[in-house]
Amino acid sequence: MEKTFGIDLGTTHSCLSYVDVSGKPVMVATAAGQDTMPSVIYFERPEQATVGVTAKNAAVLAPHLVAKLFKRDMGEPDHKPRVYHDREYQPEELSALVLRELVRAAREGAGLDVREAVITVPADFGVAARAATLRAGEIAGLTVLDVLAEPVAAALYYQELEALAGARTLLVCDLGGGTFDTSVLTVSGDEVTTVCTEGDTALGGADWDTAIADHLVAEFTARHPRLDPTADALFQDELIGLAEETKIALSGRDSRSVTLRFRGASATVELTRAGLAKLTEPLLERMMAVVERAVTEAAAKGVTSFDEVLLVGGMSRTPAVRERLAKRFDTAPRMIEPDLAVAKGAALYAVTKRFDSATAGERLGISAERAAGLAAKKVRTVVPRSFGVKAIDARDPLALTDPLRARQMIVHLLHANTALPADSGPFPFSTSIRNQRMVEVEVWEQVGPELSEAVEDNARVGSGLLTRLPARPAGATFDVTFAMSETGTLTVTAVEPDSGARVQFELRLGGWDQSAVDKARAGIARHEVSG
């Protein structure tokens, strides 16, 4: 019988789920026999990679050969490749190695042949980061059925658990190891609809670890002012490990003592749960700022109350996180398998991507009624970020006399939280100089929390060239249309109405073409991967 798979490709931990013969999503054990696996890679030798727990442990001994937190580089135009054994690795390639290990463990441990999967992404990921995730799957040798926003996956699993009758409005807060998303969704019958989403792709458990580590080393140096352990890579990596252990321990107890040792000196530092909350208050404030933006956006769309506040992601176990949300919404948030809900929801969603209601039961080996219910699910999402075109600011006096020196700005055509599919309709732009025969249409996406026309508040994600323009005076118009599909594919069309000159392109982002993807897939396939 066939299987459908969902993968939570996380910043700090990743996992794999599938729908079993009872029609329920279950986890696939990693090589270490756990439900989740650290998203950490140790390059012991050239083209030999260990992924998971062993790699995380190796970080203490050889931090320069260990890759982690690379998901934060996905789709970022200014990231620097990581270098191990004189070979450069892009974040897509590192993510592909994590995916390969999940697939290998499933095959050797459970006899499962994973070829197709839905992979989840933070809801706030833009088109560049989503495209990078698709590439990672392709480089790993997978067919990626779709990329699915993590809060949507969690909502699908929540709906599965509750067997809901009637509509409910959910506020899903997904605080993982490296990212934070807040989404407002409605679940009703066969539909899960995203009302709006906000996020911070640089906020997660790793930042709590860093805050604790900074506190611990400050206490150490205060007692031993002549010693500076911050330049010692081995000490720093061990320190982050101690910080993570302390954070986890304080979720279940009121205090914990940590002993630091460096060059014969030692210091024991006690940290309380209340002290941790105070220490990480700026992080909690960042978290709540994202939540408030989502609540405000939802209210603008007519949603002013929530039937349930759901918590997913490992960091949602932190008492201060739960307490802050409980105080804000005057209700106890509910956790639903915070480490596993996203992967399980993705596995459920994969059924809708692979099968129709008529054939799902036979192909999955489950009851026709159960299969039809799974295959009938519909997911409706929103534009993750605002997207626009770079243009000359017509308000700048130089726009008429010296356009090449005039201020440039981003004109946003698609706005965040617009329901998908979305179409901007034609928007008029104009040429800058006389007899201009071609125009490069540059596509940019919002990177900050607030919409801004300033170029520095946006990131370039792709471009296309409109050619064969007729000779015209400066200011001749052409139209640009943005269309985004239900799955988040952005198509850009530019047309010069008099000549009919036209360019249409789906963004192939990050400087990759198919030959580059094929080369990366061949290179990663040569790696010996183990857990």
Rosetta blueprint (number, residue, H / E / L):
1 M L
2 E L
3 K L
4 T L
5 F E
6 G E
7 I E
8 D E
9 L E
10 G L
11 T L
12 T L
13 H E
14 S E
15 C E
16 L E
17 S E
18 Y E
19 V E
20 D L
21 V L
22 S L
23 G L
24 K L
25 P E
26 V E
27 M E
28 V L
29 A L
30 T L
31 A L
32 A L
33 G L
34 Q L
35 D L
36 T L
37 M E
38 P E
39 S L
40 V L
41 I E
42 Y E
43 F E
44 E E
45 R E
46 P L
47 E L
48 Q E
49 A E
50 T E
51 V E
52 G L
53 V H
54 T H
55 A H
56 K H
57 N H
58 A H
59 A L
60 V L
61 L L
62 A L
63 P H
64 H H
65 L H
66 V E
67 A E
68 K L
69 L L
70 F H
71 K H
72 R H
73 D H
74 M L
75 G L
76 E L
77 P L
78 D L
79 H L
80 K L
81 P L
82 R E
83 V E
84 Y E
85 H L
86 D L
87 R E
88 E E
89 Y E
90 Q L
91 P H
92 E H
93 E H
94 L H
95 S H
96 A H
97 L H
98 V H
99 L H
100 R H
101 E H
102 L H
103 V H
104 R H
105 A H
106 A H
107 R H
108 E H
109 G H
110 A H
111 G L
112 L L
113 D L
114 V L
115 R L
116 E E
117 A E
118 V E
119 I E
120 T E
121 V E
122 P L
123 A L
124 D L
125 F L
126 G L
127 V H
128 A H
129 A H
130 R H
131 A H
132 A H
133 T H
134 L H
135 R H
136 A H
137 G H
138 E H
139 I H
140 A L
141 G L
142 L L
143 T E
144 V E
145 L E
146 D E
147 V E
148 L E
149 A E
150 E H
151 P H
152 V H
153 A H
154 A H
155 A H
156 L H
157 Y H
158 Y H
159 Q H
160 E H
161 L H
162 E H
163 A L
164 L L
165 A L
166 G L
167 A L
168 R E
169 T E
170 L E
171 L E
172 V E
173 C E
174 D E
175 L E
176 G L
177 G L
178 G L
179 T L
180 F E
181 D E
182 T E
183 S E
184 V E
185 L E
186 T E
187 V E
188 S E
189 G L
190 D L
191 E E
192 V E
193 T E
194 T E
195 V E
196 C E
197 T E
198 E E
199 G E
200 D E
201 T L
202 A L
203 L L
204 G L
205 G H
206 A H
207 D H
208 W H
209 D H
210 T H
211 A H
212 I H
213 A H
214 D H
215 H H
216 L H
217 V H
218 A H
219 E H
220 F H
221 T H
222 A H
223 R H
224 H L
225 P L
226 R L
227 L L
228 D L
229 P H
230 T H
231 A H
232 D L
233 A H
234 L H
235 F H
236 Q H
237 D H
238 E H
239 L H
240 I H
241 G H
242 L H
243 A H
244 E H
245 E H
246 T H
247 K H
248 I H
249 A H
250 L L
251 S L
252 G L
253 R L
254 D L
255 S E
256 R E
257 S E
258 V E
259 T E
260 L E
261 R E
262 F E
263 R L
264 G L
265 A E
266 S E
267 A E
268 T E
269 V E
270 E E
271 L E
272 T E
273 R H
274 A H
275 G H
276 L H
277 A H
278 K H
279 L H
280 T L
281 E H
282 P H
283 L H
284 L H
285 E H
286 R H
287 M H
288 M H
289 A H
290 V H
291 V H
292 E H
293 R H
294 A H
295 V H
296 T H
297 E H
298 A H
299 A H
300 A H
301 K L
302 G L
303 V L
304 T L
305 S L
306 F L
307 D L
308 E E
309 V E
310 L E
311 L E
312 V E
313 G L
314 G H
315 M H
316 S H
317 R H
318 T L
319 P H
320 A H
321 V H
322 R H
323 E H
324 R H
325 L H
326 A H
327 K H
328 R H
329 F H
330 D L
331 T L
332 A L
333 P L
334 R E
335 M E
336 I L
337 E L
338 P L
339 D L
340 L L
341 A H
342 V H
343 A H
344 K H
345 G H
346 A H
347 A H
348 L H
349 Y H
350 A H
351 V H
352 T H
353 K H
354 R H
355 F L
356 D L
357 S L
358 A L
359 T L
360 A H
361 G H
362 E H
363 R H
364 L H
365 G L
366 I L
367 S L
368 A H
369 E H
370 R H
371 A H
372 A H
373 G H
374 L H
375 A H
376 A L
377 K L
378 K E
379 V E
380 R E
381 T L
382 V E
383 V L
384 P L
385 R L
386 S L
387 F E
388 G E
389 V E
390 K E
391 A E
392 I E
393 D L
394 A L
395 R L
396 D L
397 P L
398 L H
399 A H
400 L H
401 T H
402 D L
403 P H
404 L H
405 R H
406 A L
407 R L
408 Q E
409 M E
410 I E
411 V E
412 H E
413 L E
414 L E
415 H L
416 A L
417 N L
418 T L
419 A E
420 L L
421 P L
422 A E
423 D E
424 S L
425 G L
426 P L
427 F E
428 P E
429 F E
430 S E
431 T L
432 S L
433 I L
434 R L
435 N L
436 Q L
437 R L
438 M L
439 V E
440 E E
441 V E
442 E E
443 V E
444 W E
445 E E
446 Q E
447 V L
448 G L
449 P L
450 E L
451 L L
452 S L
453 E L
454 A L
455 V H
456 E H
457 D H
458 N E
459 A E
460 R E
461 V E
462 G E
463 S E
464 G E
465 L E
466 L E
467 T L
468 R L
469 L L
470 P L
471 A L
472 R L
473 P L
474 A L
475 G L
476 A L
477 T E
478 F E
479 D E
480 V E
481 T E
482 F E
483 A E
484 M E
485 S L
486 E L
487 T L
488 G L
489 T L
490 L E
491 T E
492 V E
493 T E
494 A E
495 V E
496 E L
497 P L
498 D L
499 S L
500 G L
501 A L
502 R E
503 V E
504 Q E
505 F E
506 E E
507 L L
508 R L
509 L L
510 G L
511 G L
512 W L
513 D L
514 Q H
515 S H
516 A H
517 V H
518 D H
519 K H
520 A H
521 R H
522 A H
523 G H
524 I H
525 A H
526 R L
527 H L
528 E E
529 V E
530 S E
531 G L
